[in-house]
Amino acid sequence: MEIFLKVLLLIFSVGVITVVLLQKGKSAGLAGAISGGAEHLFGKTKARGLDLVLERITIVLGVCFFVMAILATALTN
């Protein structure tokens, strides 16, 4: 069971890394970081198509990664 959880954790971690690297940058430079955060926070920029799909996959894989990390830690101790 421990080996299965660790393999699953490894698969989720590689998945998160891959999906994050597939996403394109939201802003460029320091000026974009200052204004880009506010636009993203207040919903001025809407994600469409592939960006929206990658964002949702990232959220799902991130949650699964954290759950698997907690389970693997709890069950191995």
mmCIF file of the N, C-alpha and C atoms, coordinates in Angstrom:
data_MODEL
# 
_entry.id   MODEL 
# 
loop_
_atom_site.group_PDB 
_atom_site.id 
_atom_site.type_symbol 
_atom_site.label_atom_id 
_atom_site.label_alt_id 
_atom_site.label_comp_id 
_atom_site.label_asym_id 
_atom_site.label_entity_id 
_atom_site.label_seq_id 
_atom_site.pdbx_PDB_ins_code 
_atom_site.Cartn_x 
_atom_site.Cartn_y 
_atom_site.Cartn_z 
_atom_site.occupancy 
_atom_site.B_iso_or_equiv 
_atom_site.pdbx_formal_charge 
_atom_site.auth_seq_id 
_atom_site.auth_comp_id 
_atom_site.auth_asym_id 
_atom_site.auth_atom_id 
_atom_site.pdbx_PDB_model_num 
ATOM 1   N N  . MET A 1 1  ? 0.820   -1.192 0.000   1.00 0.00 ? 1  MET A N  1 
ATOM 2   C CA . MET A 1 1  ? 0.000   0.000  0.000   1.00 0.00 ? 1  MET A CA 1 
ATOM 3   C C  . MET A 1 1  ? 0.864   1.257  0.000   1.00 0.00 ? 1  MET A C  1 
ATOM 4   N N  . GLU A 1 2  ? 1.936   1.218  0.778   1.00 0.00 ? 2  GLU A N  1 
ATOM 5   C CA . GLU A 1 2  ? 2.840   2.369  0.866   1.00 0.00 ? 2  GLU A CA 1 
ATOM 6   C C  . GLU A 1 2  ? 3.490   2.653  -0.488  1.00 0.00 ? 2  GLU A C  1 
ATOM 7   N N  . ILE A 1 3  ? 3.917   1.620  -1.172  1.00 0.00 ? 3  ILE A N  1 
ATOM 8   C CA . ILE A 1 3  ? 4.552   1.798  -2.483  1.00 0.00 ? 3  ILE A CA 1 
ATOM 9   C C  . ILE A 1 3  ? 3.545   2.338  -3.491  1.00 0.00 ? 3  ILE A C  1 
ATOM 10  N N  . PHE A 1 4  ? 2.316   1.836  -3.450  1.00 0.00 ? 4  PHE A N  1 
ATOM 11  C CA . PHE A 1 4  ? 1.275   2.322  -4.353  1.00 0.00 ? 4  PHE A CA 1 
ATOM 12  C C  . PHE A 1 4  ? 1.014   3.813  -4.148  1.00 0.00 ? 4  PHE A C  1 
ATOM 13  N N  . LEU A 1 5  ? 0.933   4.255  -2.888  1.00 0.00 ? 5  LEU A N  1 
ATOM 14  C CA . LEU A 1 5  ? 0.695   5.671  -2.604  1.00 0.00 ? 5  LEU A CA 1 
ATOM 15  C C  . LEU A 1 5  ? 1.852   6.546  -3.081  1.00 0.00 ? 5  LEU A C  1 
ATOM 16  N N  . LYS A 1 6  ? 3.062   6.057  -2.894  1.00 0.00 ? 6  LYS A N  1 
ATOM 17  C CA . LYS A 1 6  ? 4.223   6.836  -3.329  1.00 0.00 ? 6  LYS A CA 1 
ATOM 18  C C  . LYS A 1 6  ? 4.313   6.926  -4.855  1.00 0.00 ? 6  LYS A C  1 
ATOM 19  N N  . VAL A 1 7  ? 3.962   5.861  -5.539  1.00 0.00 ? 7  VAL A N  1 
ATOM 20  C CA . VAL A 1 7  ? 3.947   5.891  -7.007  1.00 0.00 ? 7  VAL A CA 1 
ATOM 21  C C  . VAL A 1 7  ? 2.863   6.838  -7.499  1.00 0.00 ? 7  VAL A C  1 
ATOM 22  N N  . LEU A 1 8  ? 1.693   6.791  -6.871  1.00 0.00 ? 8  LEU A N  1 
ATOM 23  C CA . LEU A 1 8  ? 0.607   7.698  -7.233  1.00 0.00 ? 8  LEU A CA 1 
ATOM 24  C C  . LEU A 1 8  ? 0.988   9.151  -6.958  1.00 0.00 ? 8  LEU A C  1 
ATOM 25  N N  . LEU A 1 9  ? 1.678   9.399  -5.861  1.00 0.00 ? 9  LEU A N  1 
ATOM 26  C CA . LEU A 1 9  ? 2.160   10.739 -5.541  1.00 0.00 ? 9  LEU A CA 1 
ATOM 27  C C  . LEU A 1 9  ? 3.156   11.222 -6.583  1.00 0.00 ? 9  LEU A C  1 
ATOM 28  N N  . LEU A 1 10 ? 4.014   10.341 -7.038  1.00 0.00 ? 10 LEU A N  1 
ATOM 29  C CA . LEU A 1 10 ? 4.981   10.690 -8.082  1.00 0.00 ? 10 LEU A CA 1 
ATOM 30  C C  . LEU A 1 10 ? 4.272   11.021 -9.396  1.00 0.00 ? 10 LEU A C  1 
ATOM 31  N N  . ILE A 1 11 ? 3.254   10.263 -9.740  1.00 0.00 ? 11 ILE A N  1 
ATOM 32  C CA . ILE A 1 11 ? 2.499   10.523 -10.972 1.00 0.00 ? 11 ILE A CA 1 
ATOM 33  C C  . ILE A 1 11 ? 1.803   11.883 -10.900 1.00 0.00 ? 11 ILE A C  1 
ATOM 34  N N  . PHE A 1 12 ? 1.182   12.193 -9.755  1.00 0.00 ? 12 PHE A N  1 
ATOM 35  C CA . PHE A 1 12 ? 0.524   13.489 -9.608  1.00 0.00 ? 12 PHE A CA 1 
ATOM 36  C C  . PHE A 1 12 ? 1.527   14.640 -9.655  1.00 0.00 ? 12 PHE A C  1 
ATOM 37  N N  . SER A 1 13 ? 2.694   14.454 -9.052  1.00 0.00 ? 13 SER A N  1 
ATOM 38  C CA . SER A 1 13 ? 3.686   15.534 -9.058  1.00 0.00 ? 13 SER A CA 1 
ATOM 39  C C  . SER A 1 13 ? 4.208   15.800 -10.463 1.00 0.00 ? 13 SER A C  1 
ATOM 40  N N  . VAL A 1 14 ? 4.458   14.751 -11.241 1.00 0.00 ? 14 VAL A N  1 
ATOM 41  C CA . VAL A 1 14 ? 4.898   14.938 -12.622 1.00 0.00 ? 14 VAL A CA 1 
ATOM 42  C C  . VAL A 1 14 ? 3.780   15.578 -13.445 1.00 0.00 ? 14 VAL A C  1 
ATOM 43  N N  . GLY A 1 15 ? 2.537   15.205 -13.174 1.00 0.00 ? 15 GLY A N  1 
ATOM 44  C CA . GLY A 1 15 ? 1.402   15.807 -13.866 1.00 0.00 ? 15 GLY A CA 1 
ATOM 45  C C  . GLY A 1 15 ? 1.272   17.288 -13.583 1.00 0.00 ? 15 GLY A C  1 
ATOM 46  N N  . VAL A 1 16 ? 1.429   17.684 -12.316 1.00 0.00 ? 16 VAL A N  1 
ATOM 47  C CA . VAL A 1 16 ? 1.347   19.105 -11.960 1.00 0.00 ? 16 VAL A CA 1 
ATOM 48  C C  . VAL A 1 16 ? 2.459   19.887 -12.648 1.00 0.00 ? 16 VAL A C  1 
ATOM 49  N N  . ILE A 1 17 ? 3.664   19.359 -12.620 1.00 0.00 ? 17 ILE A N  1 
ATOM 50  C CA . ILE A 1 17 ? 4.788   20.040 -13.267 1.00 0.00 ? 17 ILE A CA 1 
ATOM 51  C C  . ILE A 1 17 ? 4.537   20.204 -14.755 1.00 0.00 ? 17 ILE A C  1 
ATOM 52  N N  . THR A 1 18 ? 4.066   19.163 -15.407 1.00 0.00 ? 18 THR A N  1 
ATOM 53  C CA . THR A 1 18 ? 3.814   19.202 -16.849 1.00 0.00 ? 18 THR A CA 1 
ATOM 54  C C  . THR A 1 18 ? 2.741   20.221 -17.206 1.00 0.00 ? 18 THR A C  1 
ATOM 55  N N  . VAL A 1 19 ? 1.640   20.210 -16.466 1.00 0.00 ? 19 VAL A N  1 
ATOM 56  C CA . VAL A 1 19 ? 0.538   21.123 -16.782 1.00 0.00 ? 19 VAL A CA 1 
ATOM 57  C C  . VAL A 1 19 ? 0.942   22.572 -16.531 1.00 0.00 ? 19 VAL A C  1 
ATOM 58  N N  . VAL A 1 20 ? 1.694   22.826 -15.482 1.00 0.00 ? 20 VAL A N  1 
ATOM 59  C CA . VAL A 1 20 ? 2.137   24.193 -15.199 1.00 0.00 ? 20 VAL A CA 1 
ATOM 60  C C  . VAL A 1 20 ? 3.085   24.678 -16.293 1.00 0.00 ? 20 VAL A C  1 
ATOM 61  N N  . LEU A 1 21 ? 3.955   23.811 -16.761 1.00 0.00 ? 21 LEU A N  1 
ATOM 62  C CA . LEU A 1 21 ? 4.878   24.218 -17.824 1.00 0.00 ? 21 LEU A CA 1 
ATOM 63  C C  . LEU A 1 21 ? 4.179   24.425 -19.163 1.00 0.00 ? 21 LEU A C  1 
ATOM 64  N N  . LEU A 1 22 ? 3.049   23.785 -19.379 1.00 0.00 ? 22 LEU A N  1 
ATOM 65  C CA . LEU A 1 22 ? 2.299   23.965 -20.621 1.00 0.00 ? 22 LEU A CA 1 
ATOM 66  C C  . LEU A 1 22 ? 1.555   25.299 -20.669 1.00 0.00 ? 22 LEU A C  1 
ATOM 67  N N  . GLN A 1 23 ? 1.297   25.889 -19.514 1.00 0.00 ? 23 GLN A N  1 
ATOM 68  C CA . GLN A 1 23 ? 0.565   27.151 -19.481 1.00 0.00 ? 23 GLN A CA 1 
ATOM 69  C C  . GLN A 1 23 ? 1.472   28.287 -19.915 1.00 0.00 ? 23 GLN A C  1 
ATOM 70  N N  . LYS A 1 24 ? 0.875   29.269 -20.594 1.00 0.00 ? 24 LYS A N  1 
ATOM 71  C CA . LYS A 1 24 ? 1.669   30.430 -20.995 1.00 0.00 ? 24 LYS A CA 1 
ATOM 72  C C  . LYS A 1 24 ? 1.622   31.467 -19.894 1.00 0.00 ? 24 LYS A C  1 
ATOM 73  N N  . GLY A 1 25 ? 2.626   32.342 -19.895 1.00 0.00 ? 25 GLY A N  1 
ATOM 74  C CA . GLY A 1 25 ? 2.725   33.364 -18.866 1.00 0.00 ? 25 GLY A CA 1 
ATOM 75  C C  . GLY A 1 25 ? 1.596   34.371 -18.956 1.00 0.00 ? 25 GLY A C  1 
ATOM 76  N N  . LYS A 1 26 ? 1.140   34.844 -17.811 1.00 0.00 ? 26 LYS A N  1 
ATOM 77  C CA . LYS A 1 26 ? 0.053   35.812 -17.779 1.00 0.00 ? 26 LYS A CA 1 
ATOM 78  C C  . LYS A 1 26 ? 0.553   37.235 -17.995 1.00 0.00 ? 26 LYS A C  1 
ATOM 79  N N  . SER A 1 27 ? 1.786   37.519 -17.627 1.00 0.00 ? 27 SER A N  1 
ATOM 80  C CA . SER A 1 27 ? 2.323   38.869 -17.763 1.00 0.00 ? 27 SER A CA 1 
ATOM 81  C C  . SER A 1 27 ? 3.833   38.788 -17.946 1.00 0.00 ? 27 SER A C  1 
ATOM 82  N N  . ALA A 1 28 ? 4.416   39.906 -18.358 1.00 0.00 ? 28 ALA A N  1 
ATOM 83  C CA . ALA A 1 28 ? 5.857   39.938 -18.592 1.00 0.00 ? 28 ALA A CA 1 
ATOM 84  C C  . ALA A 1 28 ? 6.476   41.075 -17.790 1.00 0.00 ? 28 ALA A C  1 
ATOM 85  N N  . GLY A 1 29 ? 7.536   40.768 -17.078 1.00 0.00 ? 29 GLY A N  1 
ATOM 86  C CA . GLY A 1 29 ? 8.266   41.801 -16.374 1.00 0.00 ? 29 GLY A CA 1 
ATOM 87  C C  . GLY A 1 29 ? 7.604   42.242 -15.079 1.00 0.00 ? 29 GLY A C  1 
ATOM 88  N N  . LEU A 1 30 ? 8.236   43.205 -14.413 1.00 0.00 ? 30 LEU A N  1 
ATOM 89  C CA . LEU A 1 30 ? 7.739   43.697 -13.138 1.00 0.00 ? 30 LEU A CA 1 
ATOM 90  C C  . LEU A 1 30 ? 6.467   44.516 -13.309 1.00 0.00 ? 30 LEU A C  1 
ATOM 91  N N  . ALA A 1 31 ? 6.373   45.295 -14.351 1.00 0.00 ? 31 ALA A N  1 
ATOM 92  C CA . ALA A 1 31 ? 5.172   46.105 -14.572 1.00 0.00 ? 31 ALA A CA 1 
ATOM 93  C C  . ALA A 1 31 ? 3.953   45.216 -14.792 1.00 0.00 ? 31 ALA A C  1 
ATOM 94  N N  . GLY A 1 32 ? 4.125   44.138 -15.490 1.00 0.00 ? 32 GLY A N  1 
ATOM 95  C CA . GLY A 1 32 ? 3.023   43.205 -15.701 1.00 0.00 ? 32 GLY A CA 1 
ATOM 96  C C  . GLY A 1 32 ? 2.638   42.476 -14.433 1.00 0.00 ? 32 GLY A C  1 
ATOM 97  N N  . ALA A 1 33 ? 3.603   42.248 -13.552 1.00 0.00 ? 33 ALA A N  1 
ATOM 98  C CA . ALA A 1 33 ? 3.308   41.569 -12.301 1.00 0.00 ? 33 ALA A CA 1 
ATOM 99  C C  . ALA A 1 33 ? 2.455   42.443 -11.386 1.00 0.00 ? 33 ALA A C  1 
ATOM 100 N N  . ILE A 1 34 ? 2.690   43.734 -11.421 1.00 0.00 ? 34 ILE A N  1 
ATOM 101 C CA . ILE A 1 34 ? 1.923   44.644 -10.566 1.00 0.00 ? 34 ILE A CA 1 
ATOM 102 C C  . ILE A 1 34 ? 0.495   44.800 -11.084 1.00 0.00 ? 34 ILE A C  1 
ATOM 103 N N  . SER A 1 35 ? 0.350   45.087 -12.362 1.00 0.00 ? 35 SER A N  1 
ATOM 104 C CA . SER A 1 35 ? -0.993  45.294 -12.904 1.00 0.00 ? 35 SER A CA 1 
ATOM 105 C C  . SER A 1 35 ? -1.688  43.975 -13.228 1.00 0.00 ? 35 SER A C  1 
ATOM 106 N N  . GLY A 1 36 ? -0.936  42.967 -13.595 1.00 0.00 ? 36 GLY A N  1 
ATOM 107 C CA . GLY A 1 36 ? -1.535  41.690 -13.975 1.00 0.00 ? 36 GLY A CA 1 
ATOM 108 C C  . GLY A 1 36 ? -2.221  40.991 -12.828 1.00 0.00 ? 36 GLY A C  1 
ATOM 109 N N  . GLY A 1 37 ? -1.686  41.121 -11.618 1.00 0.00 ? 37 GLY A N  1 
ATOM 110 C CA . GLY A 1 37 ? -2.315  40.500 -10.463 1.00 0.00 ? 37 GLY A CA 1 
ATOM 111 C C  . GLY A 1 37 ? -3.667  41.093 -10.161 1.00 0.00 ? 37 GLY A C  1 
ATOM 112 N N  . ALA A 1 38 ? -3.778  42.413 -10.282 1.00 0.00 ? 38 ALA A N  1 
ATOM 113 C CA . ALA A 1 38 ? -5.051  43.077 -10.016 1.00 0.00 ? 38 ALA A CA 1 
ATOM 114 C C  . ALA A 1 38 ? -6.089  42.694 -11.068 1.00 0.00 ? 38 ALA A C  1 
ATOM 115 N N  . GLU A 1 39 ? -5.678  42.604 -12.307 1.00 0.00 ? 39 GLU A N  1 
ATOM 116 C CA . GLU A 1 39 ? -6.617  42.236 -13.360 1.00 0.00 ? 39 GLU A CA 1 
ATOM 117 C C  . GLU A 1 39 ? -7.115  40.813 -13.167 1.00 0.00 ? 39 GLU A C  1 
ATOM 118 N N  . HIS A 1 40 ? -6.221  39.932 -12.781 1.00 0.00 ? 40 HIS A N  1 
ATOM 119 C CA . HIS A 1 40 ? -6.621  38.543 -12.565 1.00 0.00 ? 40 HIS A CA 1 
ATOM 120 C C  . HIS A 1 40 ? -7.530  38.428 -11.335 1.00 0.00 ? 40 HIS A C  1 
ATOM 121 N N  . LEU A 1 41 ? -7.236  39.229 -10.305 1.00 0.00 ? 41 LEU A N  1 
ATOM 122 C CA . LEU A 1 41 ? -8.011  39.170 -9.077  1.00 0.00 ? 41 LEU A CA 1 
ATOM 123 C C  . LEU A 1 41 ? -9.435  39.653 -9.287  1.00 0.00 ? 41 LEU A C  1 
ATOM 124 N N  . PHE A 1 42 ? -9.612  40.711 -10.040 1.00 0.00 ? 42 PHE A N  1 
ATOM 125 C CA . PHE A 1 42 ? -10.939 41.280 -10.234 1.00 0.00 ? 42 PHE A CA 1 
ATOM 126 C C  . PHE A 1 42 ? -11.639 40.759 -11.478 1.00 0.00 ? 42 PHE A C  1 
ATOM 127 N N  . GLY A 1 43 ? -11.047 39.793 -12.173 1.00 0.00 ? 43 GLY A N  1 
ATOM 128 C CA . GLY A 1 43 ? -11.725 39.127 -13.267 1.00 0.00 ? 43 GLY A CA 1 
ATOM 129 C C  . GLY A 1 43 ? -11.774 39.898 -14.571 1.00 0.00 ? 43 GLY A C  1 
ATOM 130 N N  . LYS A 1 44 ? -10.834 40.805 -14.811 1.00 0.00 ? 44 LYS A N  1 
ATOM 131 C CA . LYS A 1 44 ? -10.850 41.552 -16.069 1.00 0.00 ? 44 LYS A CA 1 
ATOM 132 C C  . LYS A 1 44 ? -10.375 40.695 -17.233 1.00 0.00 ? 44 LYS A C  1 
ATOM 133 N N  . THR A 1 45 ? -9.536  39.729 -16.947 1.00 0.00 ? 45 THR A N  1 
ATOM 134 C CA . THR A 1 45 ? -9.064  38.833 -18.000 1.00 0.00 ? 45 THR A CA 1 
ATOM 135 C C  . THR A 1 45 ? -9.769  37.495 -17.843 1.00 0.00 ? 45 THR A C  1 
ATOM 136 N N  . LYS A 1 46 ? -10.389 37.041 -18.887 1.00 0.00 ? 46 LYS A N  1 
ATOM 137 C CA . LYS A 1 46 ? -11.103 35.771 -18.864 1.00 0.00 ? 46 LYS A CA 1 
ATOM 138 C C  . LYS A 1 46 ? -10.285 34.721 -19.611 1.00 0.00 ? 46 LYS A C  1 
ATOM 139 N N  . ALA A 1 47 ? -10.130 33.576 -18.994 1.00 0.00 ? 47 ALA A N  1 
ATOM 140 C CA . ALA A 1 47 ? -9.427  32.485 -19.657 1.00 0.00 ? 47 ALA A CA 1 
ATOM 141 C C  . ALA A 1 47 ? -10.373 31.803 -20.642 1.00 0.00 ? 47 ALA A C  1 
ATOM 142 N N  . ARG A 1 48 ? -9.864  31.472 -21.802 1.00 0.00 ? 48 ARG A N  1 
ATOM 143 C CA . ARG A 1 48 ? -10.681 30.831 -22.828 1.00 0.00 ? 48 ARG A CA 1 
ATOM 144 C C  . ARG A 1 48 ? -9.939  29.616 -23.376 1.00 0.00 ? 48 ARG A C  1 
ATOM 145 N N  . GLY A 1 49 ? -10.694 28.634 -23.773 1.00 0.00 ? 49 GLY A N  1 
ATOM 146 C CA . GLY A 1 49 ? -10.150 27.488 -24.486 1.00 0.00 ? 49 GLY A CA 1 
ATOM 147 C C  . GLY A 1 49 ? -9.168  26.672 -23.692 1.00 0.00 ? 49 GLY A C  1 
ATOM 148 N N  . LEU A 1 50 ? -7.991  26.508 -24.275 1.00 0.00 ? 50 LEU A N  1 
ATOM 149 C CA . LEU A 1 50 ? -6.960  25.660 -23.694 1.00 0.00 ? 50 LEU A CA 1 
ATOM 150 C C  . LEU A 1 50 ? -6.467  26.199 -22.356 1.00 0.00 ? 50 LEU A C  1 
ATOM 151 N N  . ASP A 1 51 ? -6.388  27.518 -22.215 1.00 0.00 ? 51 ASP A N  1 
ATOM 152 C CA . ASP A 1 51 ? -5.944  28.098 -20.949 1.00 0.00 ? 51 ASP A CA 1 
ATOM 153 C C  . ASP A 1 51 ? -6.888  27.730 -19.806 1.00 0.00 ? 51 ASP A C  1 
ATOM 154 N N  . LEU A 1 52 ? -8.173  27.758 -20.070 1.00 0.00 ? 52 LEU A N  1 
ATOM 155 C CA . LEU A 1 52 ? -9.159  27.406 -19.055 1.00 0.00 ? 52 LEU A CA 1 
ATOM 156 C C  . LEU A 1 52 ? -9.053  25.930 -18.682 1.00 0.00 ? 52 LEU A C  1 
ATOM 157 N N  . VAL A 1 53 ? -8.879  25.086 -19.665 1.00 0.00 ? 53 VAL A N  1 
ATOM 158 C CA . VAL A 1 53 ? -8.746  23.644 -19.415 1.00 0.00 ? 53 VAL A CA 1 
ATOM 159 C C  . VAL A 1 53 ? -7.490  23.360 -18.596 1.00 0.00 ? 53 VAL A C  1 
ATOM 160 N N  . LEU A 1 54 ? -6.374  23.974 -18.966 1.00 0.00 ? 54 LEU A N  1 
ATOM 161 C CA . LEU A 1 54 ? -5.129  23.762 -18.226 1.00 0.00 ? 54 LEU A CA 1 
ATOM 162 C C  . LEU A 1 54 ? -5.226  24.292 -16.799 1.00 0.00 ? 54 LEU A C  1 
ATOM 163 N N  . GLU A 1 55 ? -5.927  25.404 -16.623 1.00 0.00 ? 55 GLU A N  1 
ATOM 164 C CA . GLU A 1 55 ? -6.101  25.952 -15.283 1.00 0.00 ? 55 GLU A CA 1 
ATOM 165 C C  . GLU A 1 55 ? -6.905  25.002 -14.401 1.00 0.00 ? 55 GLU A C  1 
ATOM 166 N N  . ARG A 1 56 ? -7.965  24.442 -14.950 1.00 0.00 ? 56 ARG A N  1 
ATOM 167 C CA . ARG A 1 56 ? -8.792  23.512 -14.173 1.00 0.00 ? 56 ARG A CA 1 
ATOM 168 C C  . ARG A 1 56 ? -8.053  22.208 -13.884 1.00 0.00 ? 56 ARG A C  1 
ATOM 169 N N  . ILE A 1 57 ? -7.292  21.723 -14.854 1.00 0.00 ? 57 ILE A N  1 
ATOM 170 C CA . ILE A 1 57 ? -6.498  20.508 -14.633 1.00 0.00 ? 57 ILE A CA 1 
ATOM 171 C C  . ILE A 1 57 ? -5.458  20.751 -13.554 1.00 0.00 ? 57 ILE A C  1 
ATOM 172 N N  . THR A 1 58 ? -4.852  21.942 -13.554 1.00 0.00 ? 58 THR A N  1 
ATOM 173 C CA . THR A 1 58 ? -3.864  22.280 -12.536 1.00 0.00 ? 58 THR A CA 1 
ATOM 174 C C  . THR A 1 58 ? -4.482  22.266 -11.144 1.00 0.00 ? 58 THR A C  1 
ATOM 175 N N  . ILE A 1 59 ? -5.677  22.811 -11.015 1.00 0.00 ? 59 ILE A N  1 
ATOM 176 C CA . ILE A 1 59 ? -6.355  22.829 -9.717  1.00 0.00 ? 59 ILE A CA 1 
ATOM 177 C C  . ILE A 1 59 ? -6.645  21.405 -9.243  1.00 0.00 ? 59 ILE A C  1 
ATOM 178 N N  . VAL A 1 60 ? -7.168  20.576 -10.128 1.00 0.00 ? 60 VAL A N  1 
ATOM 179 C CA . VAL A 1 60 ? -7.513  19.198 -9.758  1.00 0.00 ? 60 VAL A CA 1 
ATOM 180 C C  . VAL A 1 60 ? -6.260  18.409 -9.383  1.00 0.00 ? 60 VAL A C  1 
ATOM 181 N N  . LEU A 1 61 ? -5.221  18.520 -10.195 1.00 0.00 ? 61 LEU A N  1 
ATOM 182 C CA . LEU A 1 61 ? -3.988  17.788 -9.901  1.00 0.00 ? 61 LEU A CA 1 
ATOM 183 C C  . LEU A 1 61 ? -3.324  18.299 -8.632  1.00 0.00 ? 61 LEU A C  1 
ATOM 184 N N  . GLY A 1 62 ? -3.400  19.598 -8.388  1.00 0.00 ? 62 GLY A N  1 
ATOM 185 C CA . GLY A 1 62 ? -2.826  20.157 -7.164  1.00 0.00 ? 62 GLY A CA 1 
ATOM 186 C C  . GLY A 1 62 ? -3.523  19.644 -5.922  1.00 0.00 ? 62 GLY A C  1 
ATOM 187 N N  . VAL A 1 63 ? -4.850  19.604 -5.957  1.00 0.00 ? 63 VAL A N  1 
ATOM 188 C CA . VAL A 1 63 ? -5.610  19.083 -4.818  1.00 0.00 ? 63 VAL A CA 1 
ATOM 189 C C  . VAL A 1 63 ? -5.304  17.597 -4.616  1.00 0.00 ? 63 VAL A C  1 
ATOM 190 N N  . CYS A 1 64 ? -5.272  16.845 -5.698  1.00 0.00 ? 64 CYS A N  1 
ATOM 191 C CA . CYS A 1 64 ? -4.949  15.414 -5.597  1.00 0.00 ? 64 CYS A CA 1 
ATOM 192 C C  . CYS A 1 64 ? -3.536  15.198 -5.057  1.00 0.00 ? 64 CYS A C  1 
ATOM 193 N N  . PHE A 1 65 ? -2.606  16.029 -5.467  1.00 0.00 ? 65 PHE A N  1 
ATOM 194 C CA . PHE A 1 65 ? -1.232  15.924 -4.979  1.00 0.00 ? 65 PHE A CA 1 
ATOM 195 C C  . PHE A 1 65 ? -1.172  16.140 -3.472  1.00 0.00 ? 65 PHE A C  1 
ATOM 196 N N  . PHE A 1 66 ? -1.854  17.179 -2.975  1.00 0.00 ? 66 PHE A N  1 
ATOM 197 C CA . PHE A 1 66 ? -1.827  17.449 -1.548  1.00 0.00 ? 66 PHE A CA 1 
ATOM 198 C C  . PHE A 1 66 ? -2.522  16.350 -0.744  1.00 0.00 ? 66 PHE A C  1 
ATOM 199 N N  . VAL A 1 67 ? -3.620  15.843 -1.247  1.00 0.00 ? 67 VAL A N  1 
ATOM 200 C CA . VAL A 1 67 ? -4.317  14.760 -0.554  1.00 0.00 ? 67 VAL A CA 1 
ATOM 201 C C  . VAL A 1 67 ? -3.439  13.512 -0.504  1.00 0.00 ? 67 VAL A C  1 
ATOM 202 N N  . MET A 1 68 ? -2.799  13.186 -1.618  1.00 0.00 ? 68 MET A N  1 
ATOM 203 C CA . MET A 1 68 ? -1.930  12.005 -1.651  1.00 0.00 ? 68 MET A CA 1 
ATOM 204 C C  . MET A 1 68 ? -0.714  12.188 -0.746  1.00 0.00 ? 68 MET A C  1 
ATOM 205 N N  . ALA A 1 69 ? -0.176  13.405 -0.683  1.00 0.00 ? 69 ALA A N  1 
ATOM 206 C CA . ALA A 1 69 ? 0.972   13.661 0.188   1.00 0.00 ? 69 ALA A CA 1 
ATOM 207 C C  . ALA A 1 69 ? 0.586   13.473 1.654   1.00 0.00 ? 69 ALA A C  1 
ATOM 208 N N  . ILE A 1 70 ? -0.591  13.960 2.026   1.00 0.00 ? 70 ILE A N  1 
ATOM 209 C CA . ILE A 1 70 ? -1.048  13.798 3.404   1.00 0.00 ? 70 ILE A CA 1 
ATOM 210 C C  . ILE A 1 70 ? -1.318  12.330 3.709   1.00 0.00 ? 70 ILE A C  1 
ATOM 211 N N  . LEU A 1 71 ? -1.972  11.628 2.785   1.00 0.00 ? 71 LEU A N  1 
ATOM 212 C CA . LEU A 1 71 ? -2.244  10.205 2.996   1.00 0.00 ? 71 LEU A CA 1 
ATOM 213 C C  . LEU A 1 71 ? -0.949  9.387  3.090   1.00 0.00 ? 71 LEU A C  1 
ATOM 214 N N  . ALA A 1 72 ? -0.003  9.663  2.222   1.00 0.00 ? 72 ALA A N  1 
ATOM 215 C CA . ALA A 1 72 ? 1.246   8.906  2.239   1.00 0.00 ? 72 ALA A CA 1 
ATOM 216 C C  . ALA A 1 72 ? 2.007   9.153  3.534   1.00 0.00 ? 72 ALA A C  1 
ATOM 217 N N  . THR A 1 73 ? 1.982   10.376 4.023   1.00 0.00 ? 73 THR A N  1 
ATOM 218 C CA . THR A 1 73 ? 2.658   10.691 5.278   1.00 0.00 ? 73 THR A CA 1 
ATOM 219 C C  . THR A 1 73 ? 1.941   10.047 6.460   1.00 0.00 ? 73 THR A C  1 
ATOM 220 N N  . ALA A 1 74 ? 0.628   10.116 6.472   1.00 0.00 ? 74 ALA A N  1 
ATOM 221 C CA . ALA A 1 74 ? -0.131  9.580  7.596   1.00 0.00 ? 74 ALA A CA 1 
ATOM 222 C C  . ALA A 1 74 ? -0.037  8.052  7.670   1.00 0.00 ? 74 ALA A C  1 
ATOM 223 N N  . LEU A 1 75 ? -0.041  7.394  6.529   1.00 0.00 ? 75 LEU A N  1 
ATOM 224 C CA . LEU A 1 75 ? -0.045  5.935  6.539   1.00 0.00 ? 75 LEU A CA 1 
ATOM 225 C C  . LEU A 1 75 ? 1.345   5.317  6.698   1.00 0.00 ? 75 LEU A C  1 
ATOM 226 N N  . THR A 1 76 ? 2.396   6.078  6.452   1.00 0.00 ? 76 THR A N  1 
ATOM 227 C CA . THR A 1 76 ? 3.739   5.509  6.599   1.00 0.00 ? 76 THR A CA 1 
ATOM 228 C C  . THR A 1 76 ? 4.280   5.682  8.002   1.00 0.00 ? 76 THR A C  1 
ATOM 229 N N  . ASN A 1 77 ? 3.660   6.527  8.802   1.00 0.00 ? 77 ASN A N  1 
ATOM 230 C CA . ASN A 1 77 ? 4.140   6.729  10.180  1.00 0.00 ? 77 ASN A CA 1 
ATOM 231 C C  . ASN A 1 77 ? 3.351   5.937  11.166  1.00 0.00 ? 77 ASN A C  1 
# 
